[in-house]
Amino acid sequence: MTDSVMSDTGNNDHGADELRRKQRRKNLAMLVILFGWAIMLYIVAILKMGGAS
C-alpha cells in the first residue's frame, strides 16, 4: 500500500513540472503578444504625429 502512495507522489511531481512548463509557455506567449501590441501602438502613434510625411 505504501508503494502505491510513493508512486503517486512521483506522478504528482511529474504533473507539477508539466503544469509549470505549460504556464511558462503561456506566460512567454503573452509577453510576445503584449510586446508586439506595444510596438504596433508606438508605430501608429508616430504615423499619426506626422512622422510618415
C-alpha positions as CSV (number, residue, x, y, z in Angstrom):
1,M,0.0,0.0,0.0
2,T,2.8,2.4,0.7
3,D,4.3,1.6,-2.7
4,S,1.3,3.0,-4.4
5,V,1.4,6.2,-2.3
6,M,5.1,6.6,-3.1
7,S,4.4,6.2,-6.9
8,D,1.5,8.6,-6.7
9,T,3.7,11.4,-5.3
10,G,6.2,10.8,-8.1
11,N,3.4,11.2,-10.7
12,N,2.3,14.4,-9.0
13,D,5.8,15.8,-9.2
14,H,5.9,15.0,-12.9
15,G,2.4,16.5,-13.3
16,A,3.5,19.7,-11.4
17,D,6.6,20.0,-13.7
18,E,4.4,19.7,-16.8
19,L,2.0,22.3,-15.4
20,R,4.9,24.7,-14.7
21,R,6.1,24.2,-18.3
22,K,2.7,24.9,-19.7
23,Q,2.3,28.0,-17.6
24,R,5.8,29.2,-18.7
25,R,4.8,28.8,-22.3
26,K,1.6,30.7,-21.7
27,N,3.5,33.5,-20.0
28,L,6.0,33.8,-22.8
29,A,3.2,33.8,-25.4
30,M,1.5,36.7,-23.5
31,L,4.8,38.5,-23.3
32,V,5.3,38.3,-27.0
33,I,1.7,39.4,-27.7
34,L,2.0,42.4,-25.3
35,F,5.4,43.4,-26.7
36,G,4.0,43.2,-30.3
37,W,1.0,45.3,-29.3
38,A,3.2,47.9,-27.7
39,I,5.3,48.2,-30.8
40,M,2.2,48.4,-33.0
41,L,0.8,51.3,-30.9
42,Y,4.2,53.0,-30.9
43,I,4.3,52.9,-34.7
44,V,0.7,54.0,-35.1
45,A,1.4,57.0,-32.8
46,I,4.5,58.0,-34.8
47,L,2.5,57.8,-38.0
48,K,-0.4,59.9,-36.6
49,M,2.0,62.6,-35.4
50,G,3.2,63.1,-38.9
51,G,6.4,61.1,-38.8
52,A,5.5,59.4,-42.1
53,S,5.2,62.6,-44.2
